[in-house]
């Protein structure tokens, strides 16, 4: 399964709702993700550029995208960025395969 790093920010309305009704949104959203065959591996509230940082495992890119599209359509979060994560073994495999690629850089 593919892994993704997802960062996002809550809207001011979403923050206000959470202040009025404090709850562990990481736990709640993790359970909702399971219905799509995804797993929330880890999640954190953050302060700074992002309010939320999670690592998600999904069967494929389309499933991950559809889940994030649905979350974004709720209006509760903004500034979503997603990064596909590659485990070290895949990284080594990619390095080995790169030797088979004949790339010519742009010339001056």
N, C-alpha and C positions, 0 to 999 in steps of 0.2 A: 504494500500500500504506500501511496505517496504521502509525504509530510510537507506541511506548509507552516510558515511563520506568518501570522496575521497581526497587524497593528491597526488600531483604530482610535477614534476619539468619540466620546459621548457628546450628544447635544446638551445644551443647558436644560432643556425640558427633561431629558433622560436622567440627568443628575438630580434635578428637583424631585422626580418621581422616586428615585432611589433614596433620597434623604427622607421623604415622607414614608417610605416603606422599605427599610434596609433589608437586604437579603443577599445571599451569595449567588450572584448572577453567573459566575463561572460554573458552579455546580448545576444550576438550572439549564443553562445553554448547553452544557455538556450532555445532559440527558436528552435534550431536544435533538442534538446532532446525531445521537445513536439511531434515531428513527430513519436517518438517511444513510446509515452504514458508515458514519464517520465516528471518530473518537477524539475527544479533546484530551490531549496528552498532558498539557500543562497550561496554566493561565495565570495572569497577574494583572492587578490594577497597577497603573504606573502614573507618575507625574512628570511633566516635561512636555515634550512634543506629542506624545501619545498617552491616552488614558487607559488603554487596554492592550495587552500583548498576550497572544495565545499560540500554542503549537497544536496543530490539528493533523490527524491522520485521516485520509480519505481514500476510497477505492481508486479514484482517478481524478483528473483535472476537471472534467465536466461536473462531477458530483460536488467537488469543492467549490467550483464557481457557482453552481446553482444554489448551494447553501448560503454562500456569502451574498449573492444577489438578493435572496429572500430577506436576510438580515438587514442589508442596506435599504431595502424597500420599506422597512418599518419606520424609517426616519429617526431611529434612536441613536444611530452612530453615523459618523462622517469620517472622511479622510482615511478610508480603508486602503491599506497596502498589503499585498500578499507576496511572499517570497517562497519559491519552491526550494525545499531543503534536500540536499543530496548527502547521504550517509558516506562515511569515509571509504567504505568498500566500493561504492559506486564512483566515488571520486577517483580512486586508483584505476578502476576500469576505464573511466573516461580519459585519464592521462595515457593509458596504454593504447587506446583506440586512436588518440590524436596523432600518434606516429604514422598512421596509415593515411592521414589527410595531407594532401599536397596543396598548401596555401601559399599564394604569392601576395605579399603586401603591396599596397599602392606604391608606385614609383614617383619620384620627383620630376 
